[in-house]
Structures are given as C-alpha cells and as structure tokens.
Amino acid sequence: MANDEWKPKILGIVCNWCSYAGADLAGTSRTQYPSDIRLIRLMCTGRVDPLFIVKAFMDGADGVIVSGCHFGDCHYIAGNFKAAKRMFYLKRVLKSLGFDDRRVRMTFVSASEGAKWAEVVKDMVKTINELGPSPLHKGAEVAASGPAASAVQDDLAEIMRLSPGKKVEVAPVLKSK
C-alpha cells in the first residue's frame, strides 16, 4: 500500500465491562479484523457526551463507534439506554446539518461476543471506505492552512500573552459553502 493512500480513522468508545472485553476476546482469539480502529475505554457508555463524538470528528476521525452492554445487562443499570438515546439525537442533529449519520454507530457487544465485535468493526470500516474521508476534517485542514492561518496564530499569541498561566486552545472555524 502506498503511503499517500487514505485509510479510515475510526474511534471506538466502548464500555469496560462488555464491549471492551468483547474486543479483547477478539484479539486473544486471534480473530482477524481491520486495524483502522482505536479504542477509548469508559466504565459505561452512559458517560459518553455527544460532544466527545463531535470533538473526535474535529480531531480527524472519519467514523465513531459507541459500543456498550446489551439492554438489560448494563452494570450501571441504565447507562446503555442513556447512551442510545443520546446517539439517536446526535445522529438526527448531524443529519440535519448535512453530515452523513452513518459515520456514527451505536452497537451492543457483550464480553463473550469477540466474533461479533470483529464483524462490527469490519462493517464500519466498509461503510467509512464507501463514504470516504470525513468532510468535517477536510474543512478543518483547509481552515488551519488557509491564508488567515498566520493571522490566527498572531491572535493566539496575543491572547496567550494577555492571559499567562491559562490554557488556551484554538478550535477551527468551518464556513458553510
């Protein structure tokens, strides 16, 4: 594969008790699945804020999988219900903004379903390969490298000078076409 060939970047936000254990089982069982996913383990998917997913896209993710316990099996009683509800609303918002909601997926994988985890990842990679790179990330790259980038850096330096000891971050501004 050539170095300049695009490969999808997929973030997996998984619960500690079921989906992470399922992913671990897939690995220890040597089940083959694409390496295009990076996992973040949380104690429960009920902790997932939709802004985590938006931030992932802004930071270059092409797709996000949120995966937790099956309904009725959550170690925190209703965390997976909360996560599913949030993902439903997030997908509606993303779709209304013109962002393909197939880039975000909520799945339920138990600790004994390593093969299912591999299938979930394969299917997500296939979907993201069909969709191509995230348009949100492309816009962020353009904004960061455009003609105004040096002016933004000058403004950031001035803000940092005026607020010593404070953490300052820049979020790219995306203009609609």
C-alpha positions as semicolon CSV with decimal commas, in nm:
position;residue;x (nm);y (nm);z (nm)
1;M;0,000;0,000;0,000
2;A;0,129;0,346;-0,087
3;N;0,195;0,591;0,196
4;D;-0,037;0,852;0,045
5;E;-0,332;0,610;0,021
6;W;-0,612;0,713;0,254
7;K;-0,703;0,480;0,540
8;P;-1,006;0,545;0,760
9;K;-0,955;0,659;1,119
10;I;-1,228;0,515;1,337
11;L;-1,269;0,584;1,706
12;G;-1,433;0,322;1,925
13;I;-1,578;0,441;2,256
14;V;-1,652;0,122;2,446
15;C;-1,777;0,020;2,788
16;N;-1,529;-0,152;3,016
17;W;-1,749;-0,446;3,113
18;C;-1,887;-0,575;2,784
19;S;-1,764;-0,422;2,459
20;Y;-1,403;-0,375;2,567
21;A;-1,398;-0,733;2,692
22;G;-1,553;-0,844;2,360
23;A;-1,282;-0,658;2,168
24;D;-1,021;-0,817;2,395
25;L;-1,170;-1,161;2,327
26;A;-1,150;-1,095;1,953
27;G;-0,782;-1,014;1,996
28;T;-0,695;-1,306;2,221
29;S;-0,887;-1,540;1,989
30;R;-0,683;-1,402;1,700
31;T;-0,997;-1,304;1,514
32;Q;-0,897;-1,101;1,210
33;Y;-1,043;-0,753;1,172
34;P;-0,912;-0,421;1,036
35;S;-0,667;-0,220;1,245
36;D;-0,833;0,111;1,149
37;I;-0,998;0,150;1,489
38;R;-0,863;0,298;1,811
39;L;-1,046;0,231;2,136
40;I;-1,123;0,450;2,433
41;R;-1,249;0,250;2,728
42;L;-1,505;0,407;2,960
43;M;-1,666;0,241;3,257
44;C;-2,007;0,286;3,090
45;T;-2,136;0,424;2,761
46;G;-2,379;0,627;2,969
47;R;-2,079;0,855;3,027
48;V;-2,048;0,939;2,655
49;D;-2,126;1,302;2,584
50;P;-2,223;1,373;2,221
51;L;-1,958;1,646;2,223
52;F;-1,694;1,371;2,259
53;I;-1,802;1,246;1,919
54;V;-1,807;1,591;1,760
55;K;-1,457;1,651;1,901
56;A;-1,341;1,319;1,755
57;F;-1,455;1,432;1,409
58;M;-1,287;1,770;1,455
59;D;-0,965;1,590;1,552
60;G;-0,965;1,379;1,237
61;A;-1,185;1,075;1,295
62;D;-1,373;0,951;0,990
63;G;-1,617;0,742;1,196
64;V;-1,711;0,671;1,557
65;I;-1,848;0,352;1,712
66;V;-2,005;0,372;2,057
67;S;-2,045;0,020;2,190
68;G;-2,184;-0,097;2,520
69;C;-2,367;-0,372;2,702
70;H;-2,686;-0,525;2,567
71;F;-3,005;-0,372;2,705
72;G;-3,076;-0,524;3,043
73;D;-2,710;-0,616;3,104
74;C;-2,566;-0,275;3,191
75;H;-2,354;-0,286;3,506
76;Y;-2,480;0,064;3,584
77;I;-2,848;-0,023;3,532
78;A;-2,947;0,218;3,253
79;G;-2,623;0,361;3,110
80;N;-2,671;0,194;2,773
81;F;-3,026;0,334;2,747
82;K;-2,891;0,685;2,810
83;A;-2,617;0,638;2,551
84;A;-2,859;0,501;2,291
85;K;-3,092;0,796;2,342
86;R;-2,804;1,045;2,309
87;M;-2,676;0,873;1,994
88;F;-3,025;0,882;1,842
89;Y;-3,046;1,258;1,898
90;L;-2,688;1,319;1,785
91;K;-2,749;1,132;1,460
92;R;-3,061;1,342;1,399
93;V;-2,867;1,664;1,457
94;L;-2,577;1,554;1,237
95;K;-2,817;1,453;0,959
96;S;-3,000;1,787;0,981
97;L;-2,663;1,961;0,936
98;G;-2,590;1,759;0,622
99;F;-2,340;1,524;0,786
100;D;-2,383;1,157;0,695
101;D;-2,512;0,990;1,010
102;R;-2,370;0,652;0,905
103;R;-2,036;0,779;1,037
104;V;-2,170;0,734;1,392
105;R;-2,283;0,394;1,509
106;M;-2,415;0,260;1,839
107;T;-2,366;-0,113;1,890
108;F;-2,411;-0,362;2,171
109;V;-2,143;-0,628;2,213
110;S;-2,110;-0,848;2,521
111;A;-1,788;-0,987;2,667
112;S;-1,846;-1,324;2,501
113;E;-1,901;-1,182;2,151
114;G;-1,550;-1,138;2,014
115;A;-1,657;-1,254;1,668
116;K;-1,944;-1,004;1,670
117;W;-1,701;-0,723;1,760
118;A;-1,485;-0,817;1,462
119;E;-1,793;-0,805;1,234
120;V;-1,899;-0,466;1,374
121;V;-1,554;-0,322;1,301
122;K;-1,537;-0,478;0,953
123;D;-1,880;-0,337;0,867
124;M;-1,790;0,009;0,996
125;V;-1,463;0,013;0,802
126;K;-1,653;-0,092;0,488
127;T;-1,907;0,187;0,540
128;I;-1,639;0,451;0,600
129;N;-1,442;0,334;0,296
130;E;-1,758;0,384;0,087
131;L;-1,816;0,731;0,235
132;G;-1,453;0,843;0,211
133;P;-1,274;1,087;0,441
134;S;-1,482;1,294;0,679
135;P;-1,583;1,624;0,519
136;L;-1,557;1,789;0,860
137;H;-1,190;1,700;0,890
138;K;-1,117;1,824;0,538
139;G;-1,273;2,159;0,626
140;A;-1,067;2,181;0,943
141;E;-0,747;2,118;0,747
142;V;-0,837;2,391;0,499
143;A;-0,919;2,635;0,779
144;A;-0,591;2,557;0,958
145;S;-0,377;2,601;0,647
146;G;-0,561;2,884;0,472
147;P;-0,435;3,239;0,420
148;A;-0,579;3,352;0,754
149;A;-0,381;3,087;0,946
150;S;-0,091;3,324;1,025
151;A;-0,334;3,592;1,147
152;V;-0,497;3,335;1,372
153;Q;-0,157;3,237;1,513
154;D;-0,078;3,606;1,579
155;D;-0,411;3,649;1,760
156;L;-0,348;3,333;1,962
157;A;-0,002;3,457;2,064
158;E;-0,154;3,788;2,180
159;I;-0,425;3,610;2,380
160;M;-0,164;3,386;2,545
161;R;0,048;3,692;2,630
162;L;-0,252;3,861;2,796
163;S;-0,356;3,552;2,993
164;P;-0,043;3,395;3,140
165;G;-0,093;3,062;3,313
166;K;-0,426;2,994;3,138
167;K;-0,475;2,706;2,897
168;V;-0,570;2,839;2,554
169;E;-0,689;2,622;2,266
170;V;-0,798;2,705;1,915
171;A;-1,096;2,541;1,751
172;P;-1,108;2,565;1,371
173;V;-1,397;2,764;1,231
174;L;-1,569;2,595;0,940
175;K;-1,754;2,810;0,694
176;S;-2,054;2,671;0,513
177;K;-2,038;2,663;0,136
